[in-house]
Amino acid sequence: VQLQASGGGLVQAGGSLRLSCTASISIDSFSAMGWYRQAPGKQRELVAAITRFGNTAYADSVKGRFTISRDKAKNTVWLQMNSLKPEDTAAYYCNAREQDGTWMSSWGQGTLVTVSS
């Protein structure tokens, strides 16, 4: 399975970006899709997830600012990021959760988001 993330870039604080993740197979094959991020010197963290049934969950740090959505027909998941802060600067990765509840062990290339103050 290949997951291709795109849409990152440089943005000023308060700005917005929309990340896209396209899967090489049907995302309906998975129990959930998620967006992770990893800032320099920090561990990778899950920031948003959407289940096969459309339920969403967010890390406290992004609640109210980020929105995850998906189009099953396009095998695509998006992360709309608004009111960006410098602390949102990180490499963002999408991942897929298998039916047994485990996230895929392989990671795609990710997309870099840099928020300037």
C-alpha positions in Angstrom: 0.0 0.0 0.0 1.3 3.4 -0.9 0.1 6.6 0.8 1.2 9.8 -0.9 0.9 13.0 1.1 1.1 16.5 -0.4 0.1 20.1 0.2 2.6 21.2 2.7 4.5 24.5 2.4 5.5 27.7 4.2 2.7 29.8 5.7 2.5 32.7 8.1 1.0 32.2 11.5 -2.8 32.4 11.3 -2.8 31.1 7.8 -4.3 27.9 6.3 -3.1 24.9 4.4 -4.9 21.8 3.1 -3.0 18.5 3.0 -4.0 15.6 0.8 -3.3 11.9 1.0 -4.0 9.5 -1.8 -3.9 5.8 -1.2 -3.0 3.2 -3.8 -5.9 1.0 -2.7 -9.4 1.6 -1.4 -9.3 3.4 1.9 -12.5 1.5 2.8 -10.1 -1.4 3.3 -9.0 0.2 6.5 -10.7 0.8 9.8 -9.4 4.4 9.9 -7.2 6.9 8.2 -5.1 9.3 10.1 -2.7 12.2 9.9 0.5 12.2 12.0 3.1 14.8 12.4 6.7 14.9 13.7 8.4 18.0 14.7 12.2 18.2 14.9 13.4 16.5 18.0 10.0 15.2 18.9 8.1 12.0 18.7 5.6 11.4 15.9 2.1 12.1 17.1 -1.4 11.4 15.8 -3.2 14.7 15.2 -6.4 13.6 13.5 -8.2 10.4 12.4 -11.3 9.4 10.6 -12.9 6.0 10.9 -14.4 4.0 8.1 -17.8 5.2 9.3 -16.8 8.8 9.3 -16.2 9.4 13.0 -13.4 11.8 13.7 -11.0 12.4 16.5 -8.4 15.1 17.1 -5.4 15.8 19.3 -6.2 18.5 21.9 -3.6 20.7 20.3 -5.4 21.0 17.0 -9.1 20.7 18.0 -11.2 23.5 16.5 -8.4 24.4 14.0 -7.9 21.2 12.0 -10.5 19.2 10.1 -10.0 15.7 8.6 -12.2 14.5 5.8 -12.2 11.9 3.1 -13.6 10.8 -0.2 -13.8 7.1 -0.5 -14.4 7.2 -4.3 -11.1 9.1 -4.7 -9.2 7.1 -2.0 -8.2 10.5 -0.6 -8.0 11.9 2.8 -7.6 15.6 3.5 -6.4 17.6 6.5 -7.7 21.2 6.5 -5.5 23.3 8.8 -6.6 26.7 9.9 -5.3 29.3 12.3 -1.9 27.7 12.0 0.7 28.3 14.7 4.5 28.1 14.7 4.2 25.0 16.9 2.4 23.2 14.1 5.6 23.2 12.1 6.4 19.6 11.4 6.5 16.9 8.7 3.0 15.5 8.3 2.3 11.9 7.3 -0.8 10.0 6.6 -1.3 6.5 7.7 -3.9 3.7 7.6 -5.2 1.7 10.5 -5.7 -2.0 9.7 -8.9 -3.9 10.7 -7.0 -5.3 13.7 -6.5 -1.8 15.1 -2.8 -1.5 14.3 -1.4 1.4 12.2 0.7 0.5 9.2 4.4 0.2 10.1 5.6 1.7 6.8 5.5 5.4 6.3 5.3 7.5 3.2 7.5 10.5 2.4 5.3 13.0 4.3 4.9 16.6 3.5 6.6 19.5 5.4 4.6 22.3 6.9 6.4 25.3 8.1 4.6 28.1 10.0 6.5 31.4 10.4 5.7 33.7 13.3 
